[in-house]
């Protein structure tokens, strides 16, 4: 209450943890201390941000505080206002880590981190969230699409990749902040799932409302880790028949976002545990993969198939799409259930992030010590 003027002010997670350090010295680390620690490899850091995780766990465990913080994270970003008029006028905006273009009746968001196979890290996560804001708020499109851009790696030259998930090279080098996980799970991914909130109305499905659109994912090549997590908040998933999905949390040593909560809804508890805890790969063109993917086509047909999906979903109008999304959410994952999950996630992910086992996994399975930034 003190940090938000009795819940009247909305403060995002990235600011809240540092405001807490100022209000109660020693409760969470200050910005300067974390900046200095971030200059070291992850294995040489002292784990100062664990206190951020403990603090956030308590915030989310408190119903009023946790819901208010989720509300803050679902508000439109201030930077979006600078880009929206240009996007409406031109139909495209290049944000660096993301590119958005209006294609017919769809606003198509591309993840662009080509050097790292469209992995997600601190350099692109804000750009993706702004692009998601633009896609949702665009008055000239009816649905939104998430797709990976073309990459630079010689093995995949000229190909699109949906996403390689968390940038493990940056993680090993200490360039992934603990707050990154929350900018992802409660930022752009939660906006895809729940829409953009208004400051004067709760984002809760029962009492409030959000501005939202139906989302389509177009999966080229693979969706690993965080990339796979994105599919679990989509309304329609189109994939190439050579594409595959993995959640290699065991080999990384972290929690795969909200997949522990969401994946069992798609494939059942057993397969979800096999994927998350034992590294099971799910090929899109398999019985298990089709539990997540709505349609599988040849890689050469992806562009045409995506255009057809957009046309099919918008040709008869989408008046009921948002209503049906809310109906699914309130039955499967109401906001308060998500809040409770985040209370556990905040604490456990903080300890995982600094675990010696994570460093060992990155060196053993990723050869992270040999990779360049």
C-alpha positions as a printed Julia matrix, in Angstrom:
373×3 Matrix{Float64}:
   0.0     0.0     0.0
   2.84    2.37    0.79
   4.5     1.8    -2.57
   1.3     2.4    -4.55
  -0.43    5.16   -2.53
  -2.97    2.69   -1.2
  -3.41    0.98   -4.59
  -4.17    4.25   -6.38
  -0.93    4.21   -8.41
   0.08    1.46  -10.81
   3.75    0.53  -10.54
   5.27   -2.12  -12.79
   7.39   -4.9   -11.35
  10.61   -3.45  -12.77
  10.09   -0.31  -10.69
   8.33   -1.79   -7.68
  11.28   -3.9    -6.53
  13.56   -0.87   -6.51
  10.98    1.35   -4.85
  10.79   -1.31   -2.14
  14.55   -1.06   -1.66
  14.16    2.66   -1.04
  11.21    2.34    1.31
  12.66   -0.53    3.36
  16.47   -0.58    2.98
  17.77   -4.12    2.79
  14.44   -5.67    1.79
  15.49   -5.87   -1.87
  18.78   -4.93   -3.55
  19.25   -1.45   -4.94
  19.7    -0.72   -8.63
  23.41    0.13   -8.33
  24.21   -3.12   -6.53
  22.45   -5.18   -9.19
  24.15   -3.24  -11.98
  27.56   -4.02  -10.5
  26.67   -7.68  -10.03
  25.37   -7.89  -13.61
  28.88   -7.17  -14.9
  29.93  -10.67  -13.84
  29.19  -14.09  -15.26
  26.16  -15.67  -13.64
  28.33  -18.21  -11.81
  30.3   -15.35  -10.22
  27.25  -13.43   -9.01
  26.13  -13.45   -5.38
  22.43  -13.94   -6.09
  21.25  -10.56   -4.82
  18.03  -10.78   -6.84
  16.83  -13.76   -4.8
  15.51  -11.12   -2.4
  13.47   -9.68   -5.27
  11.94  -13.11   -5.76
  11.1   -13.49   -2.08
   9.54  -10.03   -2.04
   7.46  -10.68   -5.17
   6.37  -14.06   -3.81
   4.85  -12.29   -0.81
   3.25   -9.6    -2.98
   1.56  -12.19   -5.18
   0.56  -14.32   -2.19
  -1.46  -11.32   -0.92
  -4.67  -11.21   -2.94
  -5.22   -7.45   -3.12
  -1.55   -6.58   -3.65
  -0.99   -9.37   -6.16
  -4.03   -8.51   -8.25
  -3.1    -4.83   -8.24
   0.39   -5.66   -9.48
  -1.0    -7.86  -12.25
  -3.32   -5.0   -13.18
  -0.3    -2.69  -13.46
   1.5    -5.13  -15.76
  -1.54   -5.38  -18.05
  -1.76   -1.64  -18.67
  -0.53   -0.29  -21.99
   3.13    0.72  -21.9
   3.76    4.5   -22.07
   6.06    4.01  -25.07
   3.21    2.5   -27.07
   1.53    5.89  -27.4
   4.54    7.17  -29.34
   4.28    4.37  -31.91
   0.53    3.84  -32.3
  -0.26    6.82  -34.58
   2.62    5.87  -36.88
   1.52    2.24  -37.0
  -2.07    3.2   -37.77
  -0.89    5.49  -40.56
   1.86    3.35  -42.1
   0.76   -0.15  -41.2
   4.19   -1.2   -39.91
   6.72   -0.32  -37.23
  10.23   -1.68  -36.69
  10.99   -1.84  -32.97
  14.31   -3.66  -33.29
  13.58   -6.79  -31.28
  10.12   -6.98  -32.83
   8.52   -5.91  -36.09
   4.8    -5.39  -36.56
   2.97   -5.14  -39.87
  -0.69   -5.06  -40.76
  -1.48   -7.81  -43.26
  -5.07   -7.74  -44.4
  -7.22   -7.98  -41.3
  -4.37   -9.13  -39.08
  -1.63   -7.34  -37.16
   1.41   -9.61  -37.48
   4.09   -9.39  -34.78
   7.5   -10.86  -35.66
  10.06  -11.73  -33.01
  13.44  -10.56  -34.31
  16.62  -11.67  -32.6
  18.23  -13.29  -35.66
  21.69  -13.9   -34.24
  20.24  -15.99  -31.42
  17.55  -17.84  -33.4
  14.88  -15.44  -32.14
  15.62  -16.23  -28.52
  14.08  -13.95  -25.9
  16.3   -11.86  -23.65
  16.48   -8.45  -21.97
  17.34   -6.77  -25.29
  14.08   -7.71  -27.03
  11.42   -8.34  -24.37
  10.27   -4.7   -24.13
  10.07   -4.37  -27.92
   7.88   -7.46  -28.11
   5.54   -6.09  -25.46
   5.18   -2.76  -27.27
   4.44   -4.64  -30.51
   1.81   -6.72  -28.71
   0.26   -3.49  -27.39
   0.12   -2.11  -30.92
  -1.42   -5.29  -32.33
  -4.16   -5.29  -29.7
  -4.93   -1.58  -29.96
  -4.79   -1.32  -33.76
  -8.31   -0.3   -34.83
  -7.77   -1.45  -38.43
  -7.1    -5.14  -37.72
  -9.38   -7.81  -36.27
  -6.94  -10.47  -35.08
  -3.25  -10.68  -34.19
  -0.5   -13.07  -35.23
   2.81  -13.98  -33.59
   5.6   -15.37  -35.79
   9.37  -15.61  -35.76
  11.43  -13.68  -38.27
  14.24  -14.89  -40.53
  17.5   -15.79  -38.8
  21.22  -15.51  -39.59
  22.6   -18.88  -38.48
  24.09  -20.7   -41.51
  22.28  -23.9   -40.56
  18.95  -22.11  -40.93
  19.86  -19.52  -43.57
  16.8   -18.08  -45.27
  14.41  -19.72  -42.82
  12.1   -18.43  -40.19
  12.3   -19.75  -36.64
   9.47  -19.19  -34.18
  11.73  -18.9   -31.12
  14.64  -20.63  -29.4
  13.22  -19.53  -26.04
  15.41  -18.04  -23.34
  18.78  -16.79  -24.61
  21.01  -19.3   -22.81
  24.2   -17.58  -23.91
  23.09  -14.37  -22.22
  21.89  -16.35  -19.22
  25.31  -17.92  -18.66
  27.05  -14.59  -19.14
  24.9   -12.96  -16.47
  23.04  -10.76  -18.95
  19.58  -12.12  -18.14
  18.16  -10.33  -15.13
  15.84  -12.1   -12.71
  13.2    -9.51  -13.59
  13.33  -10.69  -17.2
  11.21  -13.69  -16.28
   8.46  -11.42  -15.02
   8.64   -9.0   -17.91
   7.94  -12.07  -20.04
   5.32  -14.01  -18.06
   3.33  -11.02  -16.73
   4.16   -8.69  -19.64
   3.64   -9.49  -23.31
   2.63  -13.13  -22.85
  -0.07  -12.27  -20.32
  -1.31   -9.44  -22.55
  -1.68  -11.91  -25.41
  -3.7   -14.13  -23.09
  -5.77  -11.52  -21.21
  -5.58   -8.35  -23.29
  -4.78   -4.8   -22.19
  -6.39   -3.51  -19.0
  -7.88   -0.12  -18.28
  -6.74    1.81  -15.23
 -10.34    2.3   -14.1
 -11.5    -1.33  -14.41
 -10.27   -4.63  -13.05
  -8.8    -7.06  -15.59
 -10.6    -9.87  -13.78
 -12.91  -11.77  -16.14
 -15.88  -11.68  -13.75
 -15.96   -8.03  -12.68
 -13.81   -6.23  -15.23
 -12.91   -6.05  -18.87
  -9.87   -5.78  -21.11
  -9.21   -4.79  -24.71
  -8.17   -7.94  -26.52
  -8.04   -9.85  -29.79
  -7.85  -13.46  -30.82
  -4.25  -14.54  -31.46
  -2.76  -16.93  -34.01
   0.75  -18.4   -33.78
   2.63  -19.44  -36.91
   5.33  -21.93  -35.88
   8.26  -22.3   -38.26
  11.11  -24.77  -37.55
  10.78  -24.99  -33.76
   9.34  -23.41  -30.64
  11.69  -24.12  -27.75
  11.23  -23.17  -24.12
   9.63  -19.74  -23.96
   8.61  -20.13  -27.6
   6.58  -23.19  -26.69
   5.12  -21.33  -23.71
   3.71  -18.69  -26.07
   1.65  -21.34  -27.86
  -0.23  -22.13  -24.65
  -1.92  -18.69  -24.68
  -2.91  -18.75  -28.36
  -6.36  -19.21  -29.85
  -5.07  -20.97  -32.98
  -1.69  -22.55  -33.73
  -0.49  -23.18  -37.28
   2.75  -25.14  -37.65
   5.02  -26.58  -40.29
   5.07  -30.38  -40.39
   8.83  -30.34  -39.79
   8.53  -28.14  -36.69
   8.85  -29.36  -33.12
   8.23  -28.17  -29.58
  10.35  -28.63  -26.47
  10.44  -27.31  -22.92
  14.02  -28.17  -21.94
  13.67  -26.93  -18.38
  15.47  -29.97  -16.97
  18.56  -29.32  -19.08
  18.45  -25.62  -18.22
  17.55  -25.82  -14.54
  14.7   -23.28  -14.47
  10.9   -23.25  -14.41
   9.41  -22.86  -17.91
   7.2   -19.86  -17.2
   3.56  -20.8   -16.7
   3.89  -24.08  -18.64
   3.6   -26.13  -15.43
   0.09  -24.71  -15.03
  -0.98  -24.55  -18.68
   0.56  -27.48  -20.54
  -1.45  -30.2   -18.71
  -4.64  -28.61  -20.11
  -3.41  -29.5   -23.6
  -1.6   -32.82  -23.33
  -2.5   -34.15  -19.88
  -0.42  -34.35  -16.74
   1.82  -37.29  -17.72
   3.02  -35.9   -21.04
   3.39  -32.44  -19.48
   5.67  -33.84  -16.79
   7.64  -35.8   -19.39
   8.13  -32.64  -21.46
   9.06  -30.35  -18.55
  10.94  -32.72  -16.24
  12.38  -35.22  -18.69
  12.9   -33.24  -21.91
  10.37  -35.01  -24.12
  10.19  -33.54  -27.6
   6.78  -33.01  -29.18
   6.81  -33.02  -32.97
   4.08  -30.8   -34.33
   3.05  -33.47  -36.82
   2.4   -36.09  -34.13
  -0.61  -37.07  -32.05
   0.8   -35.19  -29.04
   1.89  -32.2   -31.12
  -1.59  -31.87  -32.58
  -2.95  -31.47  -29.07
  -1.21  -28.07  -29.13
  -1.22  -27.3   -32.87
  -4.57  -26.79  -34.59
  -3.23  -27.22  -38.12
  -0.03  -28.65  -39.58
   1.09  -27.93  -43.15
   4.26  -28.3   -45.21
   6.9   -25.62  -44.56
   6.54  -24.36  -48.12
   2.82  -23.75  -47.56
   3.14  -21.74  -44.34
   2.68  -18.29  -45.89
  -0.37  -19.35  -47.9
  -1.83  -21.29  -45.0
  -1.42  -18.32  -42.67
  -3.19  -16.04  -45.14
  -6.01  -18.57  -45.39
  -6.29  -18.9   -41.59
  -6.5   -15.12  -41.25
  -9.2   -14.99  -43.93
 -11.14  -17.9   -42.42
 -11.1   -16.41  -38.93
 -12.19  -12.95  -40.06
 -14.47  -13.6   -43.05
 -17.56  -14.3   -40.95
 -16.76  -11.72  -38.29
 -15.18  -12.24  -34.89
 -17.8   -10.69  -32.65
 -17.86  -13.63  -30.24
 -14.11  -14.33  -30.2
 -13.31  -12.16  -27.2
 -16.36  -13.37  -25.29
 -15.37  -16.98  -25.85
 -11.78  -16.29  -24.82
 -13.01  -14.86  -21.52
 -15.28  -17.84  -21.04
 -12.37  -20.25  -21.42
 -10.18  -18.17  -19.11
 -12.61  -17.88  -16.24
 -13.11  -21.65  -16.29
  -9.47  -22.65  -16.81
  -7.23  -19.89  -15.48
  -8.95  -16.96  -13.79
  -6.71  -14.08  -12.79
  -6.6   -15.13   -9.15
  -5.36  -18.62  -10.04
  -2.58  -17.04  -12.1
  -1.72  -14.82   -9.13
  -1.34  -17.85   -6.84
   0.88  -19.59   -9.38
   3.09  -16.51   -9.61
   3.62  -16.49   -5.84
   5.27  -19.91   -6.1
   7.0   -19.09   -9.38
   8.59  -15.91   -8.0
  10.34  -17.73   -5.17
  11.28  -20.93   -6.99
  12.54  -19.24  -10.15
  14.78  -16.94   -8.07
  16.51  -19.92   -6.46
  16.72  -21.76   -9.8
  18.24  -18.72  -11.52
  21.26  -18.72   -9.21
  21.56  -22.46   -8.7
  25.0   -24.07   -9.28
  23.08  -26.84  -11.05
  21.89  -24.33  -13.66
  25.5   -23.31  -14.39
  26.51  -26.95  -14.67
  23.62  -27.69  -17.02
  24.5   -24.77  -19.28
  28.13  -25.87  -19.5
  27.28  -29.54  -19.98
  24.33  -29.34  -22.38
  24.92  -25.96  -24.05
  28.69  -25.48  -24.02
  27.82  -22.02  -22.75
  31.37  -21.24  -21.64
  32.52  -21.44  -25.29
  29.83  -19.24  -26.81
  30.23  -15.58  -27.66
  27.8   -12.81  -26.73
